[in-house]
Amino acid sequence: MNPSAPDADPTTLIKTHYTSHIRSQSASSDPHNKAVASAFGYTPHDLASIPSTSNLGVSCGNPLARAGLKEGETLLDLGCGGGLDCFLASPRVGKTGRVVGVDMTASMLELAERNRKLGGYGNVEFLNANITSLPLPSGTADIITSNCTINLVPHAQKPVVFQETFRLLRPGGRLAVSDILAKRDFPEELRNDVGLYVGCVVGASEVREYEKWLREAGYEDIFIIDTEKDLNVYKEVGILDMTDGNTDEGDTRLPEETQTGCCGVTKSTEDRRQTSSDRLADVDLNEYVGAYQIFAIKPDA
């Protein structure tokens, strides 16, 4: 199915893109993936301590940096991908702790499970689910993390994600998220670009919106911090491109029902055979979006 066809939905677009990203991985991908992870706060020791294929170069921060993990805790990671943050969390929570990675893309979970077996992570498990509705009991987790995932949720459903995380946390539990948030409007010709949507850019919401949704969900002690990381690294590794053979003509338009975000989206009149990186050649992503660390606490009962 053409992912940019008018009847495509956000879930289809995301699954198609990230399945293709996994299939495109090779030995030559590793330096690029490490460059992205390093740019967003992972140390050489972090990356050397986990299976290399768990790092797919799609991070926008390191949510574990503010997690304050303790032995025996249960961590829930939303949008776990190949398992990067799950495997880094595993030794920190120890044998008495538990790590649950959640993803809705089957190919991601297959990769994550292979990595889990490769690394022998006995306290890690994976769950196929949508992060707006998780088949887990209330009060499951001490901490919930997410790395560049919530911005992929359709705009109207983002408050639901924060409500769901609040339900899943135990009293006193923490939410630690790395995400891309919007600073200003993108030019009209870029706002409905599929590559920029699945690459976590044009679907970004505003800081004030995240703060509002977190407070409405019931969170306290909310911190939303601009890490001032350079997002142009995404252009260098091609993660924003969506012309990979799944589209007959390299059509990079978003379907109309996917055209959501902080500023709304309109149809592009530019040549749709260009890749997203081509379109962004002279664009400084840092002017329009930023990489943020979001931290909040569920009050004690």
Order of alpha helices (4+ residues) and beta strands (2+ residues): alpha-alpha-alpha-beta-alpha-beta-alpha-beta-beta-alpha-beta-alpha-alpha-beta-alpha-alpha-beta
